[in-house]
Amino acid sequence: MCEGMERMAEGFRKEGEVRGVIRGRSEGKLEEKQNTLLTLLTCKLGNLSKETENTIRSSTMEKLNKLTLSIFDIQSEEDALRIIN
């Protein structure tokens, strides 16, 4: 009986580890995309306001992807904020 419980607990631990790895990778990809967009926008527009930086840092991957696809259309921070909001 105890052996079965131990195997079940080990299965839960492994499942938790896998979920942790997946979550970590997802968060890493999001952070990488945020950093890349901030770098590109800074190169294109110059220094960015804290508002723009904070908006990008708090955006979802879907919004960041939309901004990425529109990068050539952006001429100002207002354009970027309009696209991402």
N, CA, C and O atoms as a Maestro MAE file, in Angstrom:
{
 s_m_m2io_version
 :::
 2.0.0
}

f_m_ct {
 s_m_title
 :::
 protein
 m_atom[340] {
  # First column is atom index #
  i_m_mmod_type
  r_m_x_coord
  r_m_y_coord
  r_m_z_coord
  i_m_residue_number
  s_m_chain_name
  s_m_pdb_residue_name
  s_m_pdb_atom_name
  i_m_atomic_number
  :::
  1 25 0.821 -1.190 0.000 1 A "MET " " N  " 7
  2 3 0.000 0.000 0.000 1 A "MET " " CA " 6
  3 2 0.867 1.255 0.000 1 A "MET " " C  " 6
  4 15 0.618 2.176 -0.779 1 A "MET " " O  " 8
  5 25 1.878 1.304 0.863 2 A "CYS " " N  " 7
  6 3 2.747 2.476 0.935 2 A "CYS " " CA " 6
  7 2 3.532 2.661 -0.357 2 A "CYS " " C  " 6
  8 15 3.762 3.786 -0.803 2 A "CYS " " O  " 8
  9 25 3.940 1.546 -0.951 3 A "GLU " " N  " 7
  10 3 4.702 1.606 -2.197 3 A "GLU " " CA " 6
  11 2 3.856 2.246 -3.308 3 A "GLU " " C  " 6
  12 15 4.364 3.041 -4.099 3 A "GLU " " O  " 8
  13 25 2.598 1.904 -3.359 4 A "GLY " " N  " 7
  14 3 1.698 2.497 -4.351 4 A "GLY " " CA " 6
  15 2 1.534 3.990 -4.136 4 A "GLY " " C  " 6
  16 15 1.499 4.760 -5.096 4 A "GLY " " O  " 8
  17 25 1.434 4.397 -2.896 5 A "MET " " N  " 7
  18 3 1.305 5.823 -2.577 5 A "MET " " CA " 6
  19 2 2.584 6.569 -2.961 5 A "MET " " C  " 6
  20 15 2.532 7.694 -3.457 5 A "MET " " O  " 8
  21 25 3.722 5.934 -2.726 6 A "GLU " " N  " 7
  22 3 5.006 6.557 -3.073 6 A "GLU " " CA " 6
  23 2 5.116 6.740 -4.591 6 A "GLU " " C  " 6
  24 15 5.569 7.783 -5.063 6 A "GLU " " O  " 8
  25 25 4.704 5.733 -5.342 7 A "ARG " " N  " 7
  26 3 4.734 5.844 -6.810 7 A "ARG " " CA " 6
  27 2 3.801 6.945 -7.300 7 A "ARG " " C  " 6
  28 15 4.129 7.696 -8.218 7 A "ARG " " O  " 8
  29 25 2.637 7.025 -6.673 8 A "MET " " N  " 7
  30 3 1.682 8.070 -7.045 8 A "MET " " CA " 6
  31 2 2.254 9.455 -6.725 8 A "MET " " C  " 6
  32 15 2.128 10.380 -7.528 8 A "MET " " O  " 8
  33 25 2.877 9.598 -5.563 9 A "ALA " " N  " 7
  34 3 3.486 10.875 -5.179 9 A "ALA " " CA " 6
  35 2 4.614 11.240 -6.141 9 A "ALA " " C  " 6
  36 15 4.760 12.402 -6.519 9 A "ALA " " O  " 8
  37 25 5.407 10.251 -6.535 10 A "GLU " " N  " 7
  38 3 6.496 10.493 -7.486 10 A "GLU " " CA " 6
  39 2 5.935 10.946 -8.832 10 A "GLU " " C  " 6
  40 15 6.505 11.827 -9.475 10 A "GLU " " O  " 8
  41 25 4.837 10.355 -9.254 11 A "GLY " " N  " 7
  42 3 4.189 10.779 -10.500 11 A "GLY " " CA " 6
  43 2 3.733 12.221 -10.423 11 A "GLY " " C  " 6
  44 15 3.888 12.974 -11.384 11 A "GLY " " O  " 8
  45 25 3.172 12.614 -9.290 12 A "PHE " " N  " 7
  46 3 2.741 14.006 -9.114 12 A "PHE " " CA " 6
  47 2 3.939 14.956 -9.135 12 A "PHE " " C  " 6
  48 15 3.863 16.040 -9.715 12 A "PHE " " O  " 8
  49 25 5.046 14.552 -8.504 13 A "ARG " " N  " 7
  50 3 6.252 15.398 -8.502 13 A "ARG " " CA " 6
  51 2 6.766 15.605 -9.930 13 A "ARG " " C  " 6
  52 15 7.098 16.721 -10.328 13 A "ARG " " O  " 8
  53 25 6.823 14.516 -10.685 14 A "LYS " " N  " 7
  54 3 7.310 14.615 -12.066 14 A "LYS " " CA " 6
  55 2 6.390 15.495 -12.903 14 A "LYS " " C  " 6
  56 15 6.855 16.301 -13.709 14 A "LYS " " O  " 8
  57 25 5.084 15.337 -12.710 15 A "GLU " " N  " 7
  58 3 4.121 16.168 -13.436 15 A "GLU " " CA " 6
  59 2 4.314 17.641 -13.082 15 A "GLU " " C  " 6
  60 15 4.243 18.508 -13.952 15 A "GLU " " O  " 8
  61 25 4.555 17.916 -11.813 16 A "GLY " " N  " 7
  62 3 4.799 19.290 -11.373 16 A "GLY " " CA " 6
  63 2 6.066 19.860 -11.980 16 A "GLY " " C  " 6
  64 15 6.109 21.031 -12.359 16 A "GLY " " O  " 8
  65 25 7.098 19.033 -12.072 17 A "GLU " " N  " 7
  66 3 8.353 19.474 -12.680 17 A "GLU " " CA " 6
  67 2 8.144 19.815 -14.153 17 A "GLU " " C  " 6
  68 15 8.643 20.833 -14.633 17 A "GLU " " O  " 8
  69 25 7.421 18.980 -14.856 18 A "VAL " " N  " 7
  70 3 7.155 19.222 -16.281 18 A "VAL " " CA " 6
  71 2 6.376 20.521 -16.446 18 A "VAL " " C  " 6
  72 15 6.699 21.338 -17.309 18 A "VAL " " O  " 8
  73 25 5.355 20.709 -15.625 19 A "ARG " " N  " 7
  74 3 4.581 21.956 -15.702 19 A "ARG " " CA " 6
  75 2 5.462 23.164 -15.418 19 A "ARG " " C  " 6
  76 15 5.323 24.204 -16.062 19 A "ARG " " O  " 8
  77 25 6.363 23.030 -14.461 20 A "GLY " " N  " 7
  78 3 7.274 24.126 -14.130 20 A "GLY " " CA " 6
  79 2 8.195 24.475 -15.293 20 A "GLY " " C  " 6
  80 15 8.425 25.649 -15.582 20 A "GLY " " O  " 8
  81 25 8.714 23.460 -15.950 21 A "VAL " " N  " 7
  82 3 9.594 23.682 -17.102 21 A "VAL " " CA " 6
  83 2 8.826 24.372 -18.230 21 A "VAL " " C  " 6
  84 15 9.325 25.321 -18.835 21 A "VAL " " O  " 8
  85 25 7.630 23.901 -18.505 22 A "ILE " " N  " 7
  86 3 6.813 24.494 -19.571 22 A "ILE " " CA " 6
  87 2 6.502 25.948 -19.245 22 A "ILE " " C  " 6
  88 15 6.599 26.812 -20.115 22 A "ILE " " O  " 8
  89 25 6.130 26.223 -18.003 23 A "ARG " " N  " 7
  90 3 5.812 27.600 -17.601 23 A "ARG " " CA " 6
  91 2 7.056 28.483 -17.708 23 A "ARG " " C  " 6
  92 15 6.977 29.621 -18.169 23 A "ARG " " O  " 8
  93 25 8.195 27.959 -17.284 24 A "GLY " " N  " 7
  94 3 9.436 28.725 -17.364 24 A "GLY " " CA " 6
  95 2 9.810 29.071 -18.793 24 A "GLY " " C  " 6
  96 15 10.241 30.189 -19.078 24 A "GLY " " O  " 8
  97 25 9.643 28.115 -19.684 25 A "ARG " " N  " 7
  98 3 9.944 28.373 -21.101 25 A "ARG " " CA " 6
  99 2 9.009 29.427 -21.667 25 A "ARG " " C  " 6
  100 15 9.439 30.316 -22.403 25 A "ARG " " O  " 8
  101 25 7.738 29.331 -21.328 26 A "SER " " N  " 7
  102 3 6.753 30.300 -21.812 26 A "SER " " CA " 6
  103 2 7.076 31.702 -21.318 26 A "SER " " C  " 6
  104 15 7.027 32.664 -22.084 26 A "SER " " O  " 8
  105 25 7.404 31.814 -20.042 27 A "GLU " " N  " 7
  106 3 7.751 33.125 -19.480 27 A "GLU " " CA " 6
  107 2 9.035 33.652 -20.115 27 A "GLU " " C  " 6
  108 15 9.162 34.854 -20.348 27 A "GLU " " O  " 8
  109 25 9.983 32.765 -20.395 28 A "GLY " " N  " 7
  110 3 11.231 33.171 -21.034 28 A "GLY " " CA " 6
  111 2 11.005 33.696 -22.446 28 A "GLY " " C  " 6
  112 15 11.611 34.688 -22.851 28 A "GLY " " O  " 8
  113 25 10.139 33.033 -23.185 29 A "LYS " " N  " 7
  114 3 9.824 33.489 -24.544 29 A "LYS " " CA " 6
  115 2 9.146 34.854 -24.515 29 A "LYS " " C  " 6
  116 15 9.444 35.721 -25.336 29 A "LYS " " O  " 8
  117 25 8.238 35.038 -23.568 30 A "LEU " " N  " 7
  118 3 7.542 36.317 -23.436 30 A "LEU " " CA " 6
  119 2 8.532 37.431 -23.113 30 A "LEU " " C  " 6
  120 15 8.486 38.501 -23.719 30 A "LEU " " O  " 8
  121 25 9.422 37.181 -22.162 31 A "GLU " " N  " 7
  122 3 10.411 38.183 -21.784 31 A "GLU " " CA " 6
  123 2 11.360 38.495 -22.945 31 A "GLU " " C  " 6
  124 15 11.727 39.652 -23.154 31 A "GLU " " O  " 8
  125 25 11.750 37.486 -23.683 32 A "GLU " " N  " 7
  126 3 12.629 37.685 -24.836 32 A "GLU " " CA " 6
  127 2 11.951 38.548 -25.904 32 A "GLU " " C  " 6
  128 15 12.579 39.441 -26.473 32 A "GLU " " O  " 8
  129 25 10.674 38.281 -26.174 33 A "LYS " " N  " 7
  130 3 9.940 39.066 -27.161 33 A "LYS " " CA " 6
  131 2 9.800 40.513 -26.692 33 A "LYS " " C  " 6
  132 15 9.954 41.439 -27.488 33 A "LYS " " O  " 8
  133 25 9.508 40.713 -25.405 34 A "GLN " " N  " 7
  134 3 9.395 42.065 -24.854 34 A "GLN " " CA " 6
  135 2 10.711 42.817 -25.030 34 A "GLN " " C  " 6
  136 15 10.718 43.963 -25.479 34 A "GLN " " O  " 8
  137 25 11.815 42.178 -24.679 35 A "ASN " " N  " 7
  138 3 13.124 42.819 -24.795 35 A "ASN " " CA " 6
  139 2 13.474 43.143 -26.243 35 A "ASN " " C  " 6
  140 15 14.015 44.210 -26.531 35 A "ASN " " O  " 8
  141 25 13.166 42.229 -27.146 36 A "THR " " N  " 7
  142 3 13.450 42.453 -28.567 36 A "THR " " CA " 6
  143 2 12.653 43.646 -29.095 36 A "THR " " C  " 6
  144 15 13.199 44.506 -29.786 36 A "THR " " O  " 8
  145 25 11.354 43.692 -28.765 37 A "LEU " " N  " 7
  146 3 10.526 44.804 -29.235 37 A "LEU " " CA " 6
  147 2 10.981 46.133 -28.634 37 A "LEU " " C  " 6
  148 15 10.990 47.153 -29.324 37 A "LEU " " O  " 8
  149 25 11.350 46.130 -27.377 38 A "LEU " " N  " 7
  150 3 11.846 47.365 -26.757 38 A "LEU " " CA " 6
  151 2 13.131 47.826 -27.437 38 A "LEU " " C  " 6
  152 15 13.323 49.023 -27.652 38 A "LEU " " O  " 8
  153 25 13.999 46.898 -27.771 39 A "THR " " N  " 7
  154 3 15.241 47.247 -28.465 39 A "THR " " CA " 6
  155 2 14.958 47.805 -29.855 39 A "THR " " C  " 6
  156 15 15.519 48.829 -30.245 39 A "THR " " O  " 8
  157 25 14.086 47.129 -30.601 40 A "LEU " " N  " 7
  158 3 13.748 47.594 -31.952 40 A "LEU " " CA " 6
  159 2 13.086 48.970 -31.930 40 A "LEU " " C  " 6
  160 15 13.431 49.843 -32.726 40 A "LEU " " O  " 8
  161 25 12.143 49.157 -31.024 41 A "LEU " " N  " 7
  162 3 11.453 50.449 -30.948 41 A "LEU " " CA " 6
  163 2 12.391 51.556 -30.498 41 A "LEU " " C  " 6
  164 15 12.277 52.689 -30.965 41 A "LEU " " O  " 8
  165 25 13.313 51.248 -29.602 42 A "THR " " N  " 7
  166 3 14.291 52.249 -29.173 42 A "THR " " CA " 6
  167 2 15.199 52.631 -30.332 42 A "THR " " C  " 6
  168 15 15.519 53.806 -30.511 42 A "THR " " O  " 8
  169 25 15.614 51.647 -31.118 43 A "CYS " " N  " 7
  170 3 16.439 51.944 -32.302 43 A "CYS " " CA " 6
  171 2 15.675 52.797 -33.304 43 A "CYS " " C  " 6
  172 15 16.241 53.701 -33.918 43 A "CYS " " O  " 8
  173 25 14.404 52.511 -33.466 44 A "LYS " " N  " 7
  174 3 13.597 53.208 -34.469 44 A "LYS " " CA " 6
  175 2 13.153 54.591 -34.006 44 A "LYS " " C  " 6
  176 15 13.170 55.544 -34.785 44 A "LYS " " O  " 8
  177 25 12.752 54.705 -32.727 45 A "LEU " " N  " 7
  178 3 12.121 55.935 -32.246 45 A "LEU " " CA " 6
  179 2 12.964 56.738 -31.259 45 A "LEU " " C  " 6
  180 15 12.622 57.876 -30.939 45 A "LEU " " O  " 8
  181 25 14.046 56.166 -30.781 46 A "GLY " " N  " 7
  182 3 14.824 56.822 -29.721 46 A "GLY " " CA " 6
  183 2 14.319 56.343 -28.368 46 A "GLY " " C  " 6
  184 15 13.615 55.338 -28.277 46 A "GLY " " O  " 8
  185 25 14.684 57.066 -27.326 47 A "ASN " " N  " 7
  186 3 14.274 56.670 -25.979 47 A "ASN " " CA " 6
  187 2 12.758 56.576 -25.870 47 A "ASN " " C  " 6
  188 15 12.029 57.425 -26.383 47 A "ASN " " O  " 8
  189 25 12.301 55.533 -25.196 48 A "LEU " " N  " 7
  190 3 10.865 55.306 -25.019 48 A "LEU " " CA " 6
  191 2 10.435 55.787 -23.641 48 A "LEU " " C  " 6
  192 15 11.214 55.751 -22.689 48 A "LEU " " O  " 8
  193 25 9.206 56.232 -23.544 49 A "SER " " N  " 7
  194 3 8.660 56.651 -22.258 49 A "SER " " CA " 6
  195 2 8.456 55.438 -21.367 49 A "SER " " C  " 6
  196 15 8.363 54.308 -21.845 49 A "SER " " O  " 8
  197 25 8.389 55.687 -20.079 50 A "LYS " " N  " 7
  198 3 8.113 54.613 -19.124 50 A "LYS " " CA " 6
  199 2 6.752 53.987 -19.409 50 A "LYS " " C  " 6
  200 15 6.575 52.783 -19.228 50 A "LYS " " O  " 8
  201 25 5.785 54.800 -19.855 51 A "GLU " " N  " 7
  202 3 4.453 54.282 -20.175 51 A "GLU " " CA " 6
  203 2 4.529 53.225 -21.267 51 A "GLU " " C  " 6
  204 15 3.938 52.152 -21.151 51 A "GLU " " O  " 8
  205 25 5.258 53.539 -22.323 52 A "THR " " N  " 7
  206 3 5.394 52.592 -23.429 52 A "THR " " CA " 6
  207 2 6.129 51.336 -22.976 52 A "THR " " C  " 6
  208 15 5.715 50.219 -23.288 52 A "THR " " O  " 8
  209 25 7.209 51.524 -22.246 53 A "GLU " " N  " 7
  210 3 7.978 50.376 -21.757 53 A "GLU " " CA " 6
  211 2 7.119 49.503 -20.845 53 A "GLU " " C  " 6
  212 15 7.117 48.280 -20.985 53 A "GLU " " O  " 8
  213 25 6.401 50.110 -19.924 54 A "ASN " " N  " 7
  214 3 5.547 49.347 -19.008 54 A "ASN " " CA " 6
  215 2 4.420 48.627 -19.743 54 A "ASN " " C  " 6
  216 15 4.064 47.500 -19.399 54 A "ASN " " O  " 8
  217 25 3.860 49.290 -20.763 55 A "THR " " N  " 7
  218 3 2.791 48.662 -21.540 55 A "THR " " CA " 6
  219 2 3.311 47.426 -22.257 55 A "THR " " C  " 6
  220 15 2.642 46.393 -22.274 55 A "THR " " O  " 8
  221 25 4.479 47.518 -22.840 56 A "ILE " " N  " 7
  222 3 5.069 46.376 -23.538 56 A "ILE " " CA " 6
  223 2 5.399 45.267 -22.547 56 A "ILE " " C  " 6
  224 15 5.144 44.094 -22.820 56 A "ILE " " O  " 8
  225 25 5.959 45.626 -21.411 57 A "ARG " " N  " 7
  226 3 6.333 44.621 -20.400 57 A "ARG " " CA " 6
  227 2 5.120 43.906 -19.802 57 A "ARG " " C  " 6
  228 15 5.248 42.792 -19.293 57 A "ARG " " O  " 8
  229 25 3.955 44.532 -19.857 58 A "SER " " N  " 7
  230 3 2.764 43.901 -19.264 58 A "SER " " CA " 6
  231 2 1.817 43.314 -20.321 58 A "SER " " C  " 6
  232 15 0.709 42.884 -20.000 58 A "SER " " O  " 8
  233 25 2.258 43.303 -21.568 59 A "SER " " N  " 7
  234 3 1.406 42.808 -22.652 59 A "SER " " CA " 6
  235 2 1.486 41.300 -22.810 59 A "SER " " C  " 6
  236 15 2.469 40.667 -22.427 59 A "SER " " O  " 8
  237 25 0.441 40.748 -23.376 60 A "THR " " N  " 7
  238 3 0.396 39.315 -23.663 60 A "THR " " CA " 6
  239 2 1.200 39.011 -24.929 60 A "THR " " C  " 6
  240 15 1.540 39.909 -25.700 60 A "THR " " O  " 8
  241 25 1.488 37.749 -25.118 61 A "MET " " N  " 7
  242 3 2.224 37.319 -26.309 61 A "MET " " CA " 6
  243 2 1.449 37.672 -27.575 61 A "MET " " C  " 6
  244 15 2.046 38.058 -28.580 61 A "MET " " O  " 8
  245 25 0.128 37.542 -27.531 62 A "GLU " " N  " 7
  246 3 -0.696 37.856 -28.700 62 A "GLU " " CA " 6
  247 2 -0.548 39.332 -29.095 62 A "GLU " " C  " 6
  248 15 -0.406 39.649 -30.276 62 A "GLU " " O  " 8
  249 25 -0.581 40.213 -28.123 63 A "LYS " " N  " 7
  250 3 -0.428 41.642 -28.408 63 A "LYS " " CA " 6
  251 2 0.974 41.951 -28.909 63 A "LYS " " C  " 6
  252 15 1.151 42.776 -29.806 63 A "LYS " " O  " 8
  253 25 1.966 41.293 -28.331 64 A "LEU " " N  " 7
  254 3 3.345 41.505 -28.771 64 A "LEU " " CA " 6
  255 2 3.537 41.005 -30.201 64 A "LEU " " C  " 6
  256 15 4.255 41.627 -30.983 64 A "LEU " " O  " 8
  257 25 2.908 39.900 -30.542 65 A "ASN " " N  " 7
  258 3 2.991 39.392 -31.921 65 A "ASN " " CA " 6
  259 2 2.361 40.385 -32.895 65 A "ASN " " C  " 6
  260 15 2.884 40.611 -33.986 65 A "ASN " " O  " 8
  261 25 1.245 40.971 -32.498 66 A "LYS " " N  " 7
  262 3 0.580 41.973 -33.338 66 A "LYS " " CA " 6
  263 2 1.495 43.183 -33.542 66 A "LYS " " C  " 6
  264 15 1.603 43.711 -34.649 66 A "LYS " " O  " 8
  265 25 2.143 43.609 -32.476 67 A "LEU " " N  " 7
  266 3 3.075 44.736 -32.570 67 A "LEU " " CA " 6
  267 2 4.268 44.388 -33.455 67 A "LEU " " C  " 6
  268 15 4.726 45.218 -34.240 67 A "LEU " " O  " 8
  269 25 4.765 43.174 -33.329 68 A "THR " " N  " 7
  270 3 5.889 42.727 -34.146 68 A "THR " " CA " 6
  271 2 5.550 42.777 -35.632 68 A "THR " " C  " 6
  272 15 6.358 43.229 -36.444 68 A "THR " " O  " 8
  273 25 4.368 42.316 -35.982 69 A "LEU " " N  " 7
  274 3 3.956 42.316 -37.388 69 A "LEU " " CA " 6
  275 2 3.752 43.722 -37.941 69 A "LEU " " C  " 6
  276 15 3.784 43.927 -39.154 69 A "LEU " " O  " 8
  277 25 3.543 44.684 -37.054 70 A "SER " " N  " 7
  278 3 3.297 46.066 -37.474 70 A "SER " " CA " 6
  279 2 4.518 46.963 -37.317 70 A "SER " " C  " 6
  280 15 4.411 48.178 -37.482 70 A "SER " " O  " 8
  281 25 5.664 46.394 -37.004 71 A "ILE " " N  " 7
  282 3 6.852 47.182 -36.666 71 A "ILE " " CA " 6
  283 2 7.237 48.165 -37.775 71 A "ILE " " C  " 6
  284 15 7.739 49.250 -37.479 71 A "ILE " " O  " 8
  285 25 7.014 47.811 -39.037 72 A "PHE " " N  " 7
  286 3 7.395 48.693 -40.134 72 A "PHE " " CA " 6
  287 2 6.427 49.858 -40.314 72 A "PHE " " C  " 6
  288 15 6.760 50.850 -40.963 72 A "PHE " " O  " 8
  289 25 5.241 49.743 -39.747 73 A "ASP " " N  " 7
  290 3 4.237 50.797 -39.853 73 A "ASP " " CA " 6
  291 2 4.338 51.823 -38.731 73 A "ASP " " C  " 6
  292 15 3.694 52.870 -38.795 73 A "ASP " " O  " 8
  293 25 5.121 51.545 -37.723 74 A "ILE " " N  " 7
  294 3 5.201 52.406 -36.535 74 A "ILE " " CA " 6
  295 2 6.121 53.591 -36.807 74 A "ILE " " C  " 6
  296 15 7.270 53.430 -37.217 74 A "ILE " " O  " 8
  297 25 5.587 54.782 -36.567 75 A "GLN " " N  " 7
  298 3 6.363 56.014 -36.739 75 A "GLN " " CA " 6
  299 2 6.515 56.789 -35.431 75 A "GLN " " C  " 6
  300 15 7.310 57.726 -35.349 75 A "GLN " " O  " 8
  301 25 5.748 56.395 -34.406 76 A "SER " " N  " 7
  302 3 5.802 57.094 -33.121 76 A "SER " " CA " 6
  303 2 5.388 56.132 -32.008 76 A "SER " " C  " 6
  304 15 4.859 55.049 -32.262 76 A "SER " " O  " 8
  305 25 5.643 56.555 -30.772 77 A "GLU " " N  " 7
  306 3 5.206 55.750 -29.631 77 A "GLU " " CA " 6
  307 2 3.693 55.608 -29.616 77 A "GLU " " C  " 6
  308 15 3.161 54.565 -29.234 77 A "GLU " " O  " 8
  309 25 3.012 56.654 -30.030 78 A "GLU " " N  " 7
  310 3 1.550 56.607 -30.064 78 A "GLU " " CA " 6
  311 2 1.069 55.503 -30.999 78 A "GLU " " C  " 6
  312 15 0.098 54.808 -30.700 78 A "GLU " " O  " 8
  313 25 1.758 55.342 -32.141 79 A "ASP " " N  " 7
  314 3 1.414 54.245 -33.062 79 A "ASP " " CA " 6
  315 2 1.564 52.904 -32.367 79 A "ASP " " C  " 6
  316 15 0.691 52.042 -32.473 79 A "ASP " " O  " 8
  317 25 2.669 52.725 -31.655 80 A "ALA " " N  " 7
  318 3 2.927 51.465 -30.967 80 A "ALA " " CA " 6
  319 2 1.873 51.199 -29.903 80 A "ALA " " C  " 6
  320 15 1.370 50.082 -29.786 80 A "ALA " " O  " 8
  321 25 1.541 52.224 -29.129 81 A "LEU " " N  " 7
  322 3 0.537 52.066 -28.079 81 A "LEU " " CA " 6
  323 2 -0.839 51.778 -28.655 81 A "LEU " " C  " 6
  324 15 -1.598 50.990 -28.091 81 A "LEU " " O  " 8
  325 25 -1.163 52.409 -29.770 82 A "ARG " " N  " 7
  326 3 -2.454 52.173 -30.417 82 A "ARG " " CA " 6
  327 2 -2.558 50.717 -30.888 82 A "ARG " " C  " 6
  328 15 -3.609 50.091 -30.757 82 A "ARG " " O  " 8
  329 25 -1.478 50.196 -31.427 83 A "ILE " " N  " 7
  330 3 -1.472 48.821 -31.928 83 A "ILE " " CA " 6
  331 2 -1.567 47.825 -30.780 83 A "ILE " " C  " 6
  332 15 -2.277 46.825 -30.881 83 A "ILE " " O  " 8
  333 25 -0.875 48.085 -29.721 84 A "ILE " " N  " 7
  334 3 -0.792 47.113 -28.627 84 A "ILE " " CA " 6
  335 2 -2.003 47.178 -27.700 84 A "ILE " " C  " 6
  336 15 -2.277 46.223 -26.974 84 A "ILE " " O  " 8
  337 25 -2.717 48.277 -27.718 85 A "ASN " " N  " 7
  338 3 -3.904 48.393 -26.856 85 A "ASN " " CA " 6
  339 2 -5.100 48.046 -27.613 85 A "ASN " " C  " 6
  340 15 -6.205 48.080 -27.070 85 A "ASN " " O  " 8
  :::
 }
 m_bond[339] {
  # First column is bond index #
  i_m_from
  i_m_to
  i_m_order
  :::
  1 1 2 1
  2 2 3 1
  3 3 4 2
  4 3 5 1
  5 5 6 1
  6 6 7 1
  7 7 8 2
  8 7 9 1
  9 9 10 1
  10 10 11 1
  11 11 12 2
  12 11 13 1
  13 13 14 1
  14 14 15 1
  15 15 16 2
  16 15 17 1
  17 17 18 1
  18 18 19 1
  19 19 20 2
  20 19 21 1
  21 21 22 1
  22 22 23 1
  23 23 24 2
  24 23 25 1
  25 25 26 1
  26 26 27 1
  27 27 28 2
  28 27 29 1
  29 29 30 1
  30 30 31 1
  31 31 32 2
  32 31 33 1
  33 33 34 1
  34 34 35 1
  35 35 36 2
  36 35 37 1
  37 37 38 1
  38 38 39 1
  39 39 40 2
  40 39 41 1
  41 41 42 1
  42 42 43 1
  43 43 44 2
  44 43 45 1
  45 45 46 1
  46 46 47 1
  47 47 48 2
  48 47 49 1
  49 49 50 1
  50 50 51 1
  51 51 52 2
  52 51 53 1
  53 53 54 1
  54 54 55 1
  55 55 56 2
  56 55 57 1
  57 57 58 1
  58 58 59 1
  59 59 60 2
  60 59 61 1
  61 61 62 1
  62 62 63 1
  63 63 64 2
  64 63 65 1
  65 65 66 1
  66 66 67 1
  67 67 68 2
  68 67 69 1
  69 69 70 1
  70 70 71 1
  71 71 72 2
  72 71 73 1
  73 73 74 1
  74 74 75 1
  75 75 76 2
  76 75 77 1
  77 77 78 1
  78 78 79 1
  79 79 80 2
  80 79 81 1
  81 81 82 1
  82 82 83 1
  83 83 84 2
  84 83 85 1
  85 85 86 1
  86 86 87 1
  87 87 88 2
  88 87 89 1
  89 89 90 1
  90 90 91 1
  91 91 92 2
  92 91 93 1
  93 93 94 1
  94 94 95 1
  95 95 96 2
  96 95 97 1
  97 97 98 1
  98 98 99 1
  99 99 100 2
  100 99 101 1
  101 101 102 1
  102 102 103 1
  103 103 104 2
  104 103 105 1
  105 105 106 1
  106 106 107 1
  107 107 108 2
  108 107 109 1
  109 109 110 1
  110 110 111 1
  111 111 112 2
  112 111 113 1
  113 113 114 1
  114 114 115 1
  115 115 116 2
  116 115 117 1
  117 117 118 1
  118 118 119 1
  119 119 120 2
  120 119 121 1
  121 121 122 1
  122 122 123 1
  123 123 124 2
  124 123 125 1
  125 125 126 1
  126 126 127 1
  127 127 128 2
  128 127 129 1
  129 129 130 1
  130 130 131 1
  131 131 132 2
  132 131 133 1
  133 133 134 1
  134 134 135 1
  135 135 136 2
  136 135 137 1
  137 137 138 1
  138 138 139 1
  139 139 140 2
  140 139 141 1
  141 141 142 1
  142 142 143 1
  143 143 144 2
  144 143 145 1
  145 145 146 1
  146 146 147 1
  147 147 148 2
  148 147 149 1
  149 149 150 1
  150 150 151 1
  151 151 152 2
  152 151 153 1
  153 153 154 1
  154 154 155 1
  155 155 156 2
  156 155 157 1
  157 157 158 1
  158 158 159 1
  159 159 160 2
  160 159 161 1
  161 161 162 1
  162 162 163 1
  163 163 164 2
  164 163 165 1
  165 165 166 1
  166 166 167 1
  167 167 168 2
  168 167 169 1
  169 169 170 1
  170 170 171 1
  171 171 172 2
  172 171 173 1
  173 173 174 1
  174 174 175 1
  175 175 176 2
  176 175 177 1
  177 177 178 1
  178 178 179 1
  179 179 180 2
  180 179 181 1
  181 181 182 1
  182 182 183 1
  183 183 184 2
  184 183 185 1
  185 185 186 1
  186 186 187 1
  187 187 188 2
  188 187 189 1
  189 189 190 1
  190 190 191 1
  191 191 192 2
  192 191 193 1
  193 193 194 1
  194 194 195 1
  195 195 196 2
  196 195 197 1
  197 197 198 1
  198 198 199 1
  199 199 200 2
  200 199 201 1
  201 201 202 1
  202 202 203 1
  203 203 204 2
  204 203 205 1
  205 205 206 1
  206 206 207 1
  207 207 208 2
  208 207 209 1
  209 209 210 1
  210 210 211 1
  211 211 212 2
  212 211 213 1
  213 213 214 1
  214 214 215 1
  215 215 216 2
  216 215 217 1
  217 217 218 1
  218 218 219 1
  219 219 220 2
  220 219 221 1
  221 221 222 1
  222 222 223 1
  223 223 224 2
  224 223 225 1
  225 225 226 1
  226 226 227 1
  227 227 228 2
  228 227 229 1
  229 229 230 1
  230 230 231 1
  231 231 232 2
  232 231 233 1
  233 233 234 1
  234 234 235 1
  235 235 236 2
  236 235 237 1
  237 237 238 1
  238 238 239 1
  239 239 240 2
  240 239 241 1
  241 241 242 1
  242 242 243 1
  243 243 244 2
  244 243 245 1
  245 245 246 1
  246 246 247 1
  247 247 248 2
  248 247 249 1
  249 249 250 1
  250 250 251 1
  251 251 252 2
  252 251 253 1
  253 253 254 1
  254 254 255 1
  255 255 256 2
  256 255 257 1
  257 257 258 1
  258 258 259 1
  259 259 260 2
  260 259 261 1
  261 261 262 1
  262 262 263 1
  263 263 264 2
  264 263 265 1
  265 265 266 1
  266 266 267 1
  267 267 268 2
  268 267 269 1
  269 269 270 1
  270 270 271 1
  271 271 272 2
  272 271 273 1
  273 273 274 1
  274 274 275 1
  275 275 276 2
  276 275 277 1
  277 277 278 1
  278 278 279 1
  279 279 280 2
  280 279 281 1
  281 281 282 1
  282 282 283 1
  283 283 284 2
  284 283 285 1
  285 285 286 1
  286 286 287 1
  287 287 288 2
  288 287 289 1
  289 289 290 1
  290 290 291 1
  291 291 292 2
  292 291 293 1
  293 293 294 1
  294 294 295 1
  295 295 296 2
  296 295 297 1
  297 297 298 1
  298 298 299 1
  299 299 300 2
  300 299 301 1
  301 301 302 1
  302 302 303 1
  303 303 304 2
  304 303 305 1
  305 305 306 1
  306 306 307 1
  307 307 308 2
  308 307 309 1
  309 309 310 1
  310 310 311 1
  311 311 312 2
  312 311 313 1
  313 313 314 1
  314 314 315 1
  315 315 316 2
  316 315 317 1
  317 317 318 1
  318 318 319 1
  319 319 320 2
  320 319 321 1
  321 321 322 1
  322 322 323 1
  323 323 324 2
  324 323 325 1
  325 325 326 1
  326 326 327 1
  327 327 328 2
  328 327 329 1
  329 329 330 1
  330 330 331 1
  331 331 332 2
  332 331 333 1
  333 333 334 1
  334 334 335 1
  335 335 336 2
  336 335 337 1
  337 337 338 1
  338 338 339 1
  339 339 340 2
  :::
 }
}
